[in-house]
Amino acid sequence: MTETPAVKPGSSMARVTDAAAALGLEIELKVMEQSTRTAEDAARACGCEVGQIVKSLVFENAENGALVLLLVSGQHNADLGFIAERYGLTLKRCDGRRVRDETGFAIGGVAPIGHLVPIPVYMDTALLDHATVWAAAGRPDSVFSVDPKALAEAIGARPISVVADT
């Protein structure tokens, strides 16, 4: 892991750092030397548990067509059937171009903050079990650490279970 060089104004990473400052979030931004495309890769690069990795998954709400952001622990795969049954939230895949147009980030680098338009956010309750989590910072090779409770509060994320209790 290497420290982030100066963040270029107007870049995706600048939107993340600016959003964090506006939300009063204390973050530590890093550019990784190795891939962080998978939760396992990111955990290895960050030196943390897979469960501390935040997967930012963007879906379309099947009822109204709006985008929805699920922040999912790296230890889980979101069970969309369970989420629909438990919360009445029916989600479907959405076009990658739309994700970029509305969040400002390409898939693989979608941050939980700094979107171009407001998007409802749901957070895996498993993330709240950690003091620190690592999320994408606007690029596939960049991450930031943050207190998950502070993040949830700052962005108004609704905590949900993303998998059935086992």
VENNOR-V869691 format. One record per backbone hydrogen bond with DSSP energy under -1.0 kcal/mol. NH is the residue of the N-H (numbers start at 1). CO is the residue of the C=O. Records with the same first field share a line. If there is no record, write none. Layout:
NH = CO  CO
//
This chain:
2 = 31
11 = 8
15 = 11
16 = 12
17 = 13
18 = 14
19 = 15
20 = 16
21 = 17
22 = 18
23 = 19
25 = 20
28 = 145
30 = 143
31 = 2
32 = 141
42 = 38
43 = 39
44 = 40
45 = 41
46 = 42
47 = 43
48 = 43
52 = 49
53 = 50
54 = 134
55 = 72
57 = 70
59 = 68
60 = 92
61 = 66
62 = 90
65 = 61
68 = 59
69 = 120
70 = 57
71 = 122
72 = 55
74 = 53
76 = 73
79 = 162
83 = 79
84 = 80
85 = 81
86 = 82
87 = 83
88 = 84
92 = 60
99 = 95
100 = 96
101 = 97
102 = 98
103 = 99
104 = 100
109 = 106
117 = 102
122 = 69
123 = 158
124 = 71
125 = 160
127 = 124
129 = 126
130 = 127
133 = 146
134 = 52
135 = 144
137 = 142
138 = 109
142 = 139
143 = 30
144 = 135
145 = 28
146 = 133
151 = 147
152 = 148
153 = 149
154 = 150
155 = 151
157 = 152
158 = 121
160 = 123
//
